[in-house]
Amino acid sequence: MNDSDHTLRRILVALDGSRPSEAALDVAAQFAVLFNASLHGVFVEDEQLKRLARLPFHQEVRPLRRTAVPMSGPRLQRQLRAQAEAARRMLEDTARALRIEHSFAVRKGHVVGELLDAAADTDLVTLGKTSSAQSSRQRLGRTTTALLERAPAAVLILRDHGDHAPPVVTYFDGSAAARAALRMAARLAHLMGHVPLKVLLPPGAPDETATLREAVHDVYGEQRLLLDVHVLSRLEASRLPAVLHHAGGFAVLPDTLPQLRNRQRQLLYELDRPVLIMRAPTSAPATDPS
């Protein structure tokens, strides 16, 4: 594998003051260091939230006081400015400590639309899975879901801080997106210090498996000592979140994976580790491995 096969130059991180977005910043910064990429933070002042604050019945609940007070437009604006300033400081402190080229912008509008617009010139979008750690095991946030469906770049999502040690794990079914995921996984394993790379193959006939194995080695090149190719049983394939959880590390997955294409995206809200979703290159349309 040539080191230039898959790289990142510009990384976008969505910041909203939540713990998942803080975790997203940490991992985005790690990726920026590994790939010598620039890091760009975005905080969106949600216009929909501002419209709600102007309604007479809208209130802010204060859990510690167990009271509800009217949420005025000026009060909300002050809170948003304070959150944006905290996000800016957090990004700058992280980037300066790691000597990363960086920028920060505050956008005003619909959150999904503004993030998609900001993602147009990036190679990777990084964001927290949801703004509520309690709900992240039940459903994905609407912003995360929309970016997974519509962002032109690769998307890295995660829920919280944690020890994201090697190996790098990917899934290869022969599709163009899977090839992109394998190249990125191999590149990441190399940059992390030649850490192990685990490649999961779907269950299939022996000749199909042999073809996939050969394709994996063609993409990965000669560095096979740290390469572990595992053919999933049908039971393992049906329980992929558990398999990925047991494998540990970073998961780099193609967006053609069936568990990512269904509406619920069950794999993502069950998995408690970073997941990098790769798309097929625009010049090579995705193929259906079936």
Secondary structure by P-SEA (a helix, b strand, c coil): cccccccccbbbbbbcccaaaaaaaaaaaaaaaaacbbbbbbbbccaaaaaaaacccbbbbbccccccccccaaaaaaaaaaaaaaaaaaaaaaaaaacccbbbbbbbccaaaaaaaaaccccbbbbccccccccccccccaaaaaaaaccccbbbbbccccccccbbbbcccccaaaaaaaaaaaaaaaaacccbbbbbbccccaaaaaaaaaaaaaaaccccccbbbbbbcaaaaaaaaaaaaaaccbbbbbcccccccccccccccccccbbbbbcccccccccccc
